Amino acid sequence: MSVTSTDIERVLSAALQPAQLEVQDDSHLHAGHAGAREGRHYTVRLTSERFTGLSRVARHRLVYDTLAHEMRSGIHALVIDARSPADVTIARPDGHT
């Protein structure tokens, strides 16, 4: 069974209760490359209290652990942007926050 963006959203929402979650299927960008036959490519952007106090590596591990079944069921590559609410700032056009 192939994993969909909806599957990823459902699992992450249930486990991490994100304030913000976006799952983007990037598979079309990798058509023709060897890994494309092994599964789909996704970008995940999420903000969750669960990431507060965790290092970037620990946040990524938490996402990978949460998606362990899906990783074995059709995800070839996963780009993760995991932030705590404190990490989220509004950037101004001049680049300052």
C-alpha positions as CSV (number, residue, x, y, z in Angstrom):
1,M,0.0,0.0,0.0
2,S,1.3,3.4,-0.9
3,V,1.4,6.2,1.7
4,T,-0.4,9.4,0.9
5,S,-0.1,12.9,2.2
6,T,-3.4,12.4,4.0
7,D,-2.0,9.3,5.8
8,I,1.0,11.3,7.0
9,E,-1.2,14.2,8.2
10,R,-3.5,11.8,10.1
11,V,-0.6,10.1,11.9
12,L,1.3,13.3,12.8
13,S,-1.9,15.1,13.9
14,A,-2.9,12.2,16.2
15,A,0.6,11.8,17.8
16,L,2.0,15.4,17.9
17,Q,-1.1,17.5,17.9
18,P,0.5,20.2,15.8
19,A,-0.7,23.8,15.8
20,Q,0.4,23.9,12.1
21,L,0.9,21.0,9.7
22,E,1.6,21.0,6.0
23,V,2.5,17.8,4.0
24,Q,3.7,18.3,0.5
25,D,4.1,15.4,-2.0
26,D,7.4,16.2,-3.9
27,S,7.4,12.9,-5.8
28,H,6.9,14.6,-9.2
29,L,10.2,16.4,-8.7
30,H,12.1,13.1,-8.5
31,A,10.5,11.2,-11.4
32,G,13.1,9.1,-13.2
33,H,15.5,8.9,-10.3
34,A,16.2,5.4,-8.8
35,G,14.7,6.2,-5.5
36,A,11.4,7.2,-7.1
37,R,10.7,3.4,-7.6
38,E,11.2,2.7,-3.9
39,G,8.6,5.2,-2.6
40,R,7.3,8.7,-2.5
41,H,9.1,11.9,-1.6
42,Y,7.5,14.3,1.0
43,T,8.2,17.6,2.7
44,V,6.6,18.0,6.2
45,R,6.4,21.4,7.9
46,L,4.9,21.3,11.4
47,T,4.8,23.3,14.6
48,S,4.1,21.5,17.9
49,E,4.6,22.0,21.6
50,R,6.1,18.5,21.6
51,F,9.2,20.0,20.0
52,T,9.8,22.5,22.8
53,G,13.2,22.0,24.4
54,L,14.3,19.4,21.8
55,S,17.3,19.7,19.5
56,R,16.8,19.6,15.7
57,V,18.0,16.0,15.7
58,A,15.6,15.0,18.5
59,R,12.7,16.6,16.7
60,H,13.5,14.7,13.5
61,R,13.8,11.5,15.4
62,L,10.4,12.1,16.9
63,V,8.9,12.6,13.5
64,Y,10.6,9.5,12.1
65,D,9.6,7.4,15.1
66,T,6.0,8.6,14.7
67,L,6.0,7.7,11.0
68,A,7.9,4.4,11.4
69,H,5.1,2.3,9.8
70,E,4.7,4.8,6.9
71,M,8.4,4.9,6.3
72,R,8.4,1.2,5.7
73,S,5.3,1.4,3.6
74,G,6.2,3.7,0.8
75,I,8.1,6.8,1.9
76,H,11.5,7.0,0.2
77,A,12.5,10.5,1.3
78,L,11.2,12.9,3.9
79,V,12.2,16.6,4.4
80,I,11.3,17.8,7.9
81,D,10.9,21.4,9.1
82,A,9.9,20.8,12.8
83,R,9.4,23.9,15.0
84,S,8.2,24.7,18.5
85,P,5.7,27.6,18.8
86,A,8.6,29.7,20.2
87,D,10.6,29.1,17.0
88,V,7.8,30.6,14.9
89,T,8.4,34.2,14.1
90,I,7.0,36.6,11.6
91,A,9.7,37.7,9.2
92,R,9.4,41.2,7.7
93,P,10.2,41.9,4.0
94,D,13.5,43.4,5.1
95,G,14.6,40.1,6.6
96,H,14.2,41.2,10.2
97,T,12.0,39.5,12.7
